[in-house]
Amino acid sequence: MIKGRILIGKVWHIYKNDWKNIFSVPTVVLLVTALMILPSAYAWINIKSMWDPYGNTAGILVAVSNEDEGAEIRGKQINVGNDTVKNLTKNHQLGWTFVNRKNAESGIEKGKYYAYLIIPKDFSKKLTSILELNPQKPNIEFAVNEKINAVAPKIASSGASSVTAQISQAFIKTVGDAIFSGFYKGGIELEKALPSIRDVEKQIFELEKALPEIEKMGKTAIELEARLPEIQAKGQKIIELEQRIPEIQQAGSSILKVEASLPLMKDAGEKVIALQGNLTDMQRSTEIIAEVVSNLTEIETNLNQAVESVKETKQVDTTSNQEQLVQLYDELVKIHSGLQETRPGIQQKVDEVSGGINSGALFIKNDLPRVEQKLHAAADFVQKDLPKVEDDIRKAGNLVRTRLPELAKGVHKAADLARNDLPGFEAKIRSAAAKIRRYESSVNINDLIEFLKHDPQKESNFLSSPVLLKTKRLFPIPNYGSAMTPFYTMLALWVGATLLIASLKVDVDNPENKYKSYQLFLGRLLTFLTIGIFQAAIISIGDLFIIHTYAVDKLWFVLFCIFISMVFVIITYSLCSVFGSLGKGLTIIFLVLQISSSGATFPVSLTSSFFQKLNPFMPFTYAVSMLRETVGGMINEVVVNDFFYLVIFVLISFLLAMVLKKPLSNRIEQTAERARASKIIP
């Protein structure tokens, strides 16, 4: 216990001597005071300069040249370039300067302007080409002079992007208004046409139902096409019948004449009937002829006897009488022969006449009334209907001559349609009906009409800004300077620690070797830590109350700055104590590596893989994270984690000093002597 007190006492003795020596020399006091204050100046100047870097962008001059000649859309003249210039005159985010193309191009080359925007002649024309078949995207010519400044071109580019975004938004709103106005009008028209649409749907469905009948008609057309030769042949017969109309007219005239002769026929019929009554007398004529023949035979015999008697008398005066008797007898023989010859013929004729009369009488009694009735009907047809029939025949003939070829063509077309097109037509009708059913099952046309009838103005406004960014700020920091305070404060603490090892002597004189190496190390370290604590206190309190940086947890901000300063002093002091002047160089190298790998400025994910791999092993990583917690709002788990890793860096530094300081002291001293011998390195 006593030994420990002695050891601590020696460390404390070194510490007291350091401050006694400091206060004994005014210039050293001034130096130490400057070392305490200078890092804060570094931090405050940088933080204040970055306080609101994007609040003074009006000084970044950007040339604007408008060459837009405008365009006409649906009879309305528009000029997007002029509208853009009007909007930019009200925009003070950048120093918009309106010049011609020549001045813009020369101005940016000479550094007068950071960038330029040139709106070409065809800007409006190309912009409105969206309504054409092949729309063309318009271009805005943008150029930036990147050699003037590293950040200004990015700001100018952001401003140019903002301009194009505004143009796009305005254009989308205009086009959207036109589109949704069309939708609204379409919705009204669709609503009016809905009954017709429903009727068309009904007709398509009915047509679908009628497809079997249509198919049957198609088959009939094909069958009719096959019968066309027969139809054409019958048509030819109609033409032939038309040609025989004169004969038909003549036959009609004959019928009329026959009808006119009916009274004569009836009178003749009565006579025939009367003659039938006299058939008995006609039949008795043969009997009379038979009697006559018999009498003639008797007369012949008597005459023959008389002739013979006269011959026997042989009187002269009887010669003439004889001769007369012979002559009479010869005549009677002729008559008798004639009667004998004609008697069978007369009988046959009488029989034939009797049969004809009986047949005629039978016809007159039984058939003539029906014939008369038919004859009257035929005559009536000839008088009343035959002219119309003749006209119909002529019309039919004319149809056959003129229409039948067209009918044949139509039948061929119908049959060809049935063979070639009807199957596809049926498929399309069924497909259309199926699509209508699917459409009706998935889309309510009334809902569609209601959608189309939405307010065009509201819809176009929505389309121009479809998404509103609802920002929820976690751990909000009011300005850029406050957001950068952790980085610049941490950087100032490291710079302060570096100034200490560069300005003050790290090694303690030990001529009598009354101090051990670790006592020398700890004793002088306390002096450096004291100065470092003052550095941190001045920087952090100045951040809060002089330049008024924002911090949620002000007390913890001051305390963590002091803790981080102690960590940095221990690291830099250990490097310089162990490695001498080489250690000073290592602190500078360490500073450079940490700025890029800690993620203090840009996210570490934006750096190369080398710095990303270094990130977990750099004290800046945890120091800046710890200070950010106090500025934005602390998460205990994050703070504890950062504190833990910073303590590890302290332990590593102590371990490095305890292990390597004594073994390397002689070699480091020899190296320093050789360096001083060069008369360049102190």
C-alpha positions in Angstrom: 0.0 0.0 0.0 2.8 2.3 1.0 4.7 1.4 -2.2 1.7 2.2 -4.3 1.4 5.6 -2.7 5.1 6.2 -3.4 4.6 5.3 -7.0 1.6 7.6 -7.3 3.5 10.3 -5.5 6.3 10.2 -8.0 3.8 10.5 -10.9 2.1 13.4 -9.1 5.5 15.0 -8.5 6.3 15.0 -12.2 2.8 16.5 -12.8 3.3 19.3 -10.3 6.8 20.1 -11.6 5.4 20.4 -15.1 2.8 23.0 -14.1 5.4 24.8 -11.8 7.7 25.0 -14.8 4.9 26.2 -17.0 3.8 29.0 -14.8 7.4 30.0 -14.1 7.9 31.2 -17.8 5.2 33.6 -19.1 5.8 32.6 -22.7 5.2 29.0 -21.9 2.0 30.0 -20.1 1.0 31.9 -23.2 1.9 28.9 -25.4 -0.2 26.5 -23.2 -3.1 28.9 -23.2 -2.9 29.1 -27.0 -2.8 25.3 -27.1 -6.0 25.3 -25.1 -7.8 27.9 -27.2 -6.5 27.3 -30.8 -8.4 24.0 -31.3 -11.7 25.7 -30.4 -11.0 28.4 -33.0 -10.5 25.7 -35.6 -13.8 24.0 -34.6 -15.8 27.2 -34.3 -14.7 28.7 -37.6 -15.4 25.5 -39.5 -18.7 24.9 -37.9 -19.9 28.5 -38.5 -18.7 28.4 -42.1 -20.8 25.3 -42.6 -23.8 26.6 -40.6 -26.1 27.0 -43.6 -24.1 26.3 -46.8 -27.3 25.9 -48.9 -28.9 29.1 -47.6 -26.7 31.4 -49.7 -26.9 29.6 -53.0 -28.2 32.8 -54.7 -24.6 33.8 -55.2 -24.1 30.8 -57.5 -24.7 32.4 -60.9 -26.4 30.2 -63.5 -26.9 31.6 -67.0 -30.3 30.9 -68.6 -30.9 31.3 -72.4 -34.4 30.8 -73.8 -34.6 30.1 -77.5 -38.0 28.3 -77.4 -40.2 29.3 -80.4 -43.3 27.8 -78.8 -45.8 25.4 -80.3 -49.5 25.1 -81.0 -51.7 22.5 -79.4 -55.3 22.2 -80.4 -55.3 25.8 -81.6 -53.7 27.1 -78.5 -50.3 28.7 -78.5 -47.9 27.6 -75.7 -44.3 28.5 -74.9 -42.9 26.4 -72.1 -39.6 28.2 -72.4 -41.2 31.6 -71.6 -43.2 30.0 -68.7 -39.9 28.5 -67.3 -38.2 31.9 -67.4 -41.1 33.5 -65.6 -40.9 30.9 -62.9 -37.2 31.3 -62.5 -37.4 35.0 -62.0 -39.4 34.2 -58.8 -36.9 31.5 -57.8 -34.0 32.8 -55.6 -32.4 29.5 -54.8 -29.7 30.2 -57.4 -28.5 33.3 -59.1 -30.4 32.9 -62.3 -29.1 35.3 -65.0 -31.0 35.6 -68.3 -28.7 36.1 -71.3 -28.4 34.9 -74.9 -26.6 31.7 -75.9 -23.4 33.4 -76.9 -23.0 35.2 -73.5 -24.0 32.0 -71.6 -21.3 29.9 -73.4 -18.5 32.5 -73.1 -19.5 33.3 -69.5 -19.2 29.8 -68.3 -15.9 29.3 -70.0 -14.5 32.4 -68.3 -15.8 31.4 -64.9 -18.4 34.2 -64.8 -21.2 31.6 -64.4 -21.0 28.2 -62.7 -23.4 26.7 -65.2 -25.8 27.5 -67.9 -29.3 26.3 -69.1 -30.2 26.7 -72.7 -33.8 26.0 -73.7 -33.7 25.1 -77.5 -36.0 26.3 -80.2 -38.0 23.1 -80.5 -38.5 22.6 -76.8 -42.3 23.3 -76.7 -42.7 21.5 -80.1 -41.1 18.3 -78.9 -42.8 18.5 -75.5 -46.3 18.6 -77.2 -45.3 15.7 -79.5 -46.7 13.4 -76.8 -50.0 13.8 -78.7 -48.4 12.5 -81.9 -47.7 9.0 -83.2 -44.0 9.2 -82.5 -43.4 11.5 -79.5 -39.9 13.0 -79.0 -38.4 14.0 -75.7 -37.2 17.6 -75.5 -33.7 18.5 -74.2 -32.5 21.3 -72.1 -28.8 22.0 -72.7 -27.0 22.1 -69.4 -23.3 22.7 -68.9 -21.3 23.2 -65.7 -17.8 24.5 -65.1 -16.4 22.0 -62.6 -13.0 23.5 -62.2 -14.3 26.6 -60.4 -15.4 24.8 -57.2 -16.0 21.2 -56.1 -19.4 21.8 -54.5 -20.9 24.6 -56.7 -21.4 22.3 -59.7 -23.4 19.9 -57.6 -25.6 22.7 -56.3 -26.0 24.0 -59.9 -26.8 20.5 -61.1 -29.4 20.2 -58.3 -30.9 23.5 -59.4 -31.1 22.3 -63.0 -32.7 19.1 -61.9 -35.2 21.1 -59.9 -36.0 23.2 -63.0 -36.6 20.1 -65.2 -38.7 18.6 -62.4 -40.9 21.8 -62.3 -41.3 21.7 -66.0 -42.2 18.0 -65.9 -44.6 18.6 -63.1 -46.3 21.5 -64.9 -46.4 19.6 -68.2 -47.8 16.5 -66.4 -50.5 18.6 -64.9 -51.3 20.2 -68.3 -51.4 16.9 -70.1 -53.1 15.2 -67.2 -55.8 17.8 -67.3 -56.3 17.2 -71.0 -56.3 13.5 -70.5 -58.7 13.4 -67.6 -60.9 16.0 -69.3 -61.0 13.5 -72.2 -61.8 10.8 -69.7 -64.6 12.9 -68.2 -66.0 13.5 -71.6 -65.6 9.9 -72.5 -67.4 8.9 -69.3 -70.4 11.1 -70.2 -70.4 9.7 -73.8 -70.1 6.2 -72.5 -72.9 6.8 -70.1 -75.1 8.0 -73.0 -74.0 5.1 -75.2 -74.6 2.5 -72.4 -78.0 1.5 -73.7 -76.6 1.0 -77.2 -73.7 -0.9 -75.7 -76.1 -3.1 -73.8 -78.1 -3.6 -77.0 -74.9 -4.6 -78.9 -74.1 -7.0 -76.1 -77.6 -8.5 -76.3 -77.3 -8.8 -80.1 -73.9 -10.5 -79.8 -75.4 -13.0 -77.3 -78.4 -13.5 -79.6 -76.2 -13.9 -82.5 -74.2 -16.5 -80.5 -77.4 -18.4 -79.9 -78.3 -18.2 -83.6 -75.0 -19.6 -84.7 -76.4 -23.1 -85.1 -79.1 -21.7 -87.3 -76.6 -19.6 -89.2 -74.5 -22.7 -89.7 -77.5 -24.5 -91.0 -78.2 -21.7 -93.4 -74.6 -21.9 -94.5 -75.1 -25.6 -95.3 -78.3 -24.7 -97.1 -76.4 -22.2 -99.2 -73.8 -24.9 -100.1 -76.6 -27.3 -101.0 -78.4 -24.6 -103.0 -75.1 -23.9 -104.9 -75.1 -27.6 -105.8 -78.6 -27.3 -107.2 -77.9 -24.1 -109.2 -77.6 -26.0 -112.5 -81.0 -27.5 -112.0 -82.5 -24.1 -111.0 -80.9 -22.5 -114.1 -82.4 -25.3 -116.3 -85.8 -24.6 -114.8 -85.3 -20.9 -115.4 -84.5 -21.7 -119.0 -87.9 -23.5 -119.2 -89.6 -20.4 -117.9 -88.0 -18.4 -120.6 -89.2 -21.0 -123.1 -92.7 -20.8 -121.6 -92.5 -17.0 -122.0 -91.7 -17.5 -125.7 -94.9 -19.7 -126.0 -97.2 -17.1 -124.6 -98.6 -16.4 -128.1 -99.6 -20.1 -128.4 -101.1 -19.9 -124.9 -103.1 -16.8 -125.9 -104.3 -18.6 -129.1 -105.3 -21.6 -127.0 -107.2 -19.2 -124.7 -109.0 -17.7 -127.7 -109.9 -21.2 -128.8 -111.3 -21.9 -125.3 -113.4 -18.7 -125.5 -114.6 -19.7 -129.0 -115.6 -23.1 -127.7 -117.4 -21.5 -124.8 -119.2 -19.3 -127.3 -120.2 -22.4 -129.2 -121.6 -24.1 -126.2 -125.2 -23.2 -127.1 -124.7 -24.8 -130.5 -123.2 -27.8 -128.9 -126.1 -28.1 -126.4 -128.6 -27.7 -129.3 -126.6 -30.4 -131.3 -126.7 -32.5 -128.1 -130.5 -32.1 -127.9 -130.7 -33.2 -131.6 -128.4 -36.1 -130.9 -130.7 -37.1 -128.0 -133.7 -36.7 -130.3 -131.9 -38.7 -133.0 -131.3 -41.4 -130.4 -135.1 -41.5 -130.1 -135.3 -42.2 -133.9 -132.8 -45.0 -133.9 -135.7 -47.4 -134.1 -136.8 -46.0 -137.4 -133.2 -46.1 -138.6 -132.9 -49.7 -137.6 -136.2 -50.5 -139.5 -134.7 -49.2 -142.7 -132.7 -52.4 -143.0 -135.9 -54.3 -142.7 -137.5 -52.2 -145.4 -134.5 -52.8 -147.6 -134.9 -56.5 -146.9 -138.6 -56.3 -148.0 -137.6 -54.3 -151.0 -135.0 -56.9 -151.9 -137.5 -59.6 -151.4 -140.1 -57.7 -153.5 -137.5 -57.0 -156.1 -136.7 -60.7 -156.3 -140.4 -61.4 -156.8 -140.7 -58.6 -159.4 -137.6 -60.0 -161.1 -139.2 -63.3 -161.2 -142.4 -61.9 -162.6 -140.6 -59.8 -165.1 -138.5 -62.7 -166.1 -141.7 -64.7 -166.6 -143.3 -61.8 -168.5 -140.3 -61.6 -170.8 -140.4 -65.3 -171.4 -144.1 -65.1 -172.1 -143.5 -62.3 -174.6 -140.8 -64.3 -176.3 -143.2 -67.2 -176.6 -145.9 -65.1 -178.3 -143.4 -64.0 -181.1 -145.7 -61.2 -182.1 -144.1 -58.4 -184.1 -145.8 -55.7 -182.2 -144.5 -57.2 -179.0 -140.9 -56.8 -179.8 -140.7 -53.3 -178.5 -142.5 -54.4 -175.3 -140.2 -57.3 -174.9 -137.3 -55.2 -175.3 -138.7 -52.7 -172.6 -139.4 -55.6 -170.3 -135.9 -56.9 -170.8 -134.5 -53.5 -170.1 -136.6 -53.1 -167.0 -135.6 -56.5 -165.9 -132.0 -55.7 -166.3 -132.4 -52.5 -164.4 -134.2 -54.3 -161.6 -131.4 -56.9 -161.5 -128.9 -54.0 -161.2 -131.0 -52.4 -158.4 -131.4 -55.7 -156.7 -127.7 -56.5 -157.0 -126.9 -53.0 -155.8 -129.2 -53.3 -152.8 -127.8 -56.7 -152.1 -124.3 -55.2 -152.1 -125.1 -52.1 -150.1 -127.3 -53.9 -147.6 -124.4 -55.1 -145.3 -122.7 -51.7 -145.5 -125.9 -49.9 -144.6 -126.4 -52.2 -141.7 -122.9 -51.5 -140.5 -123.3 -47.8 -141.0 -126.6 -47.9 -139.2 -124.9 -49.8 -136.3 -122.0 -47.4 -136.3 -124.3 -44.4 -136.4 -126.4 -45.9 -133.7 -123.3 -46.6 -131.5 -122.0 -43.0 -132.1 -125.4 -41.5 -131.4 -125.7 -43.5 -128.2 -122.2 -42.6 -127.1 -122.9 -39.0 -128.0 -126.1 -39.0 -126.2 -124.4 -40.6 -123.2 -121.7 -37.9 -123.3 -124.3 -35.2 -123.6 -126.3 -36.5 -120.7 -123.4 -37.4 -118.3 -120.1 -35.6 -119.3 -121.2 -32.5 -121.1 -122.3 -30.7 -117.9 -118.9 -31.3 -116.3 -117.1 -30.3 -119.5 -119.3 -27.3 -119.7 -118.4 -26.3 -116.1 -114.7 -26.8 -116.8 -114.9 -25.0 -120.0 -116.6 -22.0 -118.2 -113.8 -22.2 -115.6 -111.2 -22.3 -118.3 -112.8 -19.4 -120.1 -113.1 -17.5 -116.9 -109.4 -18.2 -116.2 -108.5 -17.0 -119.7 -110.5 -13.9 -119.3 -109.5 -12.9 -115.8 -106.3 -14.7 -114.7 -104.4 -15.5 -117.9 -103.2 -11.9 -118.5 -101.8 -11.8 -114.9 -100.2 -15.3 -115.4 -98.7 -14.1 -118.7 -97.4 -11.0 -116.9 -96.0 -13.2 -114.1 -94.4 -15.4 -116.7 -92.9 -12.4 -118.4 -91.7 -11.1 -115.0 -90.3 -14.6 -114.1 -88.6 -14.7 -117.5 -87.1 -11.3 -116.9 -86.0 -12.4 -113.4 -84.4 -15.4 -114.9 -82.6 -13.4 -117.5 -81.5 -10.5 -115.2 -81.6 -11.8 -111.6 -80.7 -15.4 -111.8 -77.1 -14.7 -112.7 -76.9 -12.3 -109.7 -78.7 -14.9 -107.6 -76.1 -17.5 -108.7 -73.3 -15.1 -107.8 -74.9 -14.5 -104.4 -75.4 -18.2 -103.8 -71.7 -18.8 -104.7 -70.6 -16.0 -102.4 -72.9 -17.3 -99.6 -71.6 -20.9 -100.1 -68.0 -19.6 -100.2 -68.7 -17.6 -97.1 -70.1 -20.7 -95.4 -67.1 -22.8 -96.4 -64.3 -20.3 -95.8 -65.4 -17.4 -93.5 -68.3 -18.8 -91.5 -66.1 -20.9 -89.2 -63.9 -17.9 -88.4 -66.9 -15.7 -88.0 -68.5 -18.2 -85.5 -65.2 -18.4 -83.6 -65.0 -14.5 -83.4 -68.6 -14.3 -82.2 -68.1 -16.9 -79.6 -64.8 -15.2 -78.6 -66.5 -11.8 -78.4 -69.3 -13.2 -76.3 -66.8 -14.9 -74.0 -64.8 -11.7 -73.7 -67.9 -9.7 -72.9 -68.8 -12.3 -70.2 -65.3 -12.1 -68.7 -65.3 -8.3 -68.9 -68.7 -8.1 -67.2 -67.5 -10.5 -64.5 -64.3 -8.5 -63.8 -65.4 -4.9 -64.6 -68.5 -3.1 -63.7 -69.1 -0.7 -66.5 -71.1 1.6 -64.2 -68.1 1.8 -61.9 -65.9 2.5 -65.0 -68.2 5.3 -66.0 -68.1 6.8 -62.4 -64.3 6.6 -62.6 -64.1 8.3 -65.9 -66.4 11.1 -64.6 -64.0 12.0 -61.8 -63.0 15.7 -61.6 -60.3 16.3 -64.2 -58.7 19.1 -62.2 -58.3 17.0 -59.1 -57.1 14.0 -61.1 -54.5 16.1 -63.0 -53.3 17.7 -59.7 -52.9 14.2 -58.3 -51.0 13.0 -61.4 -48.6 15.9 -61.3 -47.7 15.1 -57.7 -48.9 11.5 -57.1 -46.8 11.0 -54.0 -46.5 13.4 -51.1 -43.4 12.7 -49.1 -44.5 12.7 -45.5 -41.3 13.2 -43.6 -40.9 12.0 -40.1 -37.7 13.5 -38.7 -36.0 11.2 -36.2 -33.6 13.1 -33.9 -34.1 16.4 -35.9 -31.2 18.8 -36.1 -32.2 22.3 -37.2 -29.2 23.3 -39.3 -26.3 21.9 -41.2 -23.7 23.5 -38.9 -25.1 21.7 -35.8 -25.1 18.5 -37.8 -21.5 18.9 -38.6 -20.5 20.0 -35.0 -19.7 16.4 -33.9 -17.2 16.0 -36.7 -15.5 19.4 -36.5 -15.4 19.2 -32.7 -13.9 15.7 -32.7 -11.4 16.9 -35.4 -10.5 19.9 -33.3 -9.8 17.6 -30.3 -7.5 15.4 -32.4 -5.8 18.5 -33.8 -5.4 19.8 -30.2 -3.9 16.6 -29.1 -1.6 16.7 -32.1 -0.6 20.3 -31.3 0.3 19.1 -27.8 2.8 16.5 -28.9 4.1 18.8 -31.6 4.6 21.8 -29.3 5.4 20.3 -25.9 8.1 17.9 -24.9 6.8 14.4 -24.3 9.8 13.0 -22.5 10.7 14.0 -18.9 14.2 14.7 -17.9 15.5 11.9 -15.6 19.2 12.5 -15.1 19.5 10.6 -11.8 17.1 7.8 -13.0 15.0 8.4 -10.0 11.8 7.8 -12.1 10.9 4.6 -13.8 9.8 4.7 -17.4 6.1 4.2 -16.7 6.3 7.0 -14.0 7.8 9.3 -16.6 5.0 8.2 -19.0 2.1 8.7 -16.6 3.5 11.9 -15.0 3.8 13.8 -18.3 0.6 12.2 -19.5 -1.3 13.9 -16.7 -0.1 17.3 -17.9 -1.2 16.6 -21.4 -4.5 15.3 -20.2 -5.1 18.5 -18.2 -4.5 20.7 -21.2 -6.6 18.3 -23.3 -9.5 18.6 -20.8 -9.3 22.4 -21.0 -9.2 22.2 -24.8 -12.4 20.0 -24.7 -14.2 22.2 -22.2 -13.4 25.4 -24.2 -14.4 23.8 -27.5 -17.6 22.2 -26.3 -18.8 25.1 -24.2 -18.0 27.5 -27.0 -19.9 25.3 -29.4 -23.0 25.5 -27.2 -22.9 29.1 -25.9 -20.8 31.1 -28.3 -21.8 29.9 -31.8 -25.0 28.3 -30.4 -24.9 24.9 -32.0 -27.8 22.7 -31.3 -27.5 19.8 -28.8 -30.3 17.8 -27.1 -28.0 16.8 -24.2 -25.7 19.7 -23.5 -24.1 18.4 -20.3 -23.3 15.1 -21.8 -22.0 16.8 -24.9 -19.4 18.7 -22.7 -18.6 15.5 -20.7 -18.2 13.3 -23.8 -16.0 16.0 -25.4 -13.7 15.9 -22.4 -13.7 12.1 -22.4 -12.9 11.9 -26.1 -10.1 14.5 -25.7 -8.6 12.4 -23.0 -8.7 9.3 -25.3 -7.1 11.3 -28.2 -4.4 12.7 -25.9 -3.6 9.2 -24.6 -3.4 7.8 -28.2 -1.3 10.6 -29.6 0.9 10.9 -26.5 1.5 7.2 -26.4 2.5 7.1 -30.1 4.9 10.0 -29.6 6.2 8.7 -26.3 7.0 5.3 -27.8 8.1 6.2 -31.3 9.4 9.7 -30.8 9.2 12.0 -33.9 8.0 9.0 -35.9 5.0 8.9 -33.6 4.1 12.5 -34.5 4.1 11.4 -38.2 1.9 8.5 -37.2 -0.7 10.7 -35.6 -0.9 12.8 -38.8 -1.3 9.6 -40.9 -3.8 8.3 -38.4 -5.7 11.6 -38.8 -5.8 11.3 -42.6 -7.0 7.6 -42.5 -9.7 8.4 -39.9 -11.2 11.3 -41.8 -12.0 9.0 -44.8 -12.8 5.8 -42.9 -14.9 7.0 -39.9 -17.9 8.1 -41.9 -17.8 11.5 -40.1 -18.4 13.4 -43.3 -19.7 11.1 -46.0 -21.3 7.7 -45.2 -18.5 5.1 -45.0 -20.5 3.0 -47.6 -19.6 5.6 -50.2 -15.9 5.2 -49.7 -13.6 2.4 -51.0 -13.6 -1.0 -49.6 -10.2 -0.2 -48.0 -11.7 2.5 -45.8 -14.8 0.5 -45.1 -12.6 -2.3 -43.7 -10.6 0.3 -41.6 -13.9 1.8 -40.2 -14.3 -0.5 -37.1 -10.7 0.0 -36.1 -10.6 3.8 -36.0 -11.4 5.8 -32.8 -13.0 8.6 -34.9 -15.8 6.1 -35.8 -16.9 5.8 -32.1 -16.0 9.4 -31.1 -18.2 11.0 -33.7 -21.0 8.5 -33.1 -20.9 9.4 -29.3 -21.1 13.1 -30.0 -23.9 12.7 -32.5 -25.9 11.0 -29.8 -25.7 14.0 -27.6 -26.6 16.4 -30.5 -29.6 14.5 -31.9 -30.8 12.5 -28.9 -29.1 9.7 -27.0 -29.7 6.0 -27.4 -28.0 4.5 -24.3 -27.1 1.3 -26.1 -25.2 3.2 -28.8 -23.4 5.4 -26.2 -22.3 2.5 -24.1 -21.0 0.7 -27.2 -19.0 3.7 -28.3 -17.7 4.3 -24.8 -16.6 0.6 -24.6 -14.6 0.8 -27.9 -12.9 4.1 -27.0 -11.8 2.5 -23.7 -10.3 -0.3 -25.7 -8.3 2.2 -27.7 -7.0 3.7 -24.4 -6.1 0.2 -23.0 -4.3 -0.6 -26.3 -2.4 2.7 -26.1 -1.3 2.0 -22.4 -0.4 -1.6 -23.3 1.7 -0.3 -26.3 3.5 2.2 -24.1 4.1 -0.2 -21.2 5.4 -3.0 -23.4 7.4 -1.1 -26.1 8.5 2.2 -24.5 11.5 0.7 -22.5 12.7 -1.7 -25.2 12.5 0.9 -27.9 13.7 4.0 -25.9 17.4 3.6 -26.7 16.8 2.9 -30.4 14.3 5.8 -30.7 16.8 8.1 -29.0 19.6 7.0 -31.4 17.3 7.6 -34.3 16.4 11.1 -32.9 20.0 12.0 -32.5 20.7 11.0 -36.1 17.7 13.0 -37.2 18.9 16.1 -35.2 22.4 15.7 -36.8 20.8 16.4 -40.1 20.1 19.9 -38.8 16.7 19.8 -40.3 14.6 17.8 -37.8 14.6 19.3 -34.2 
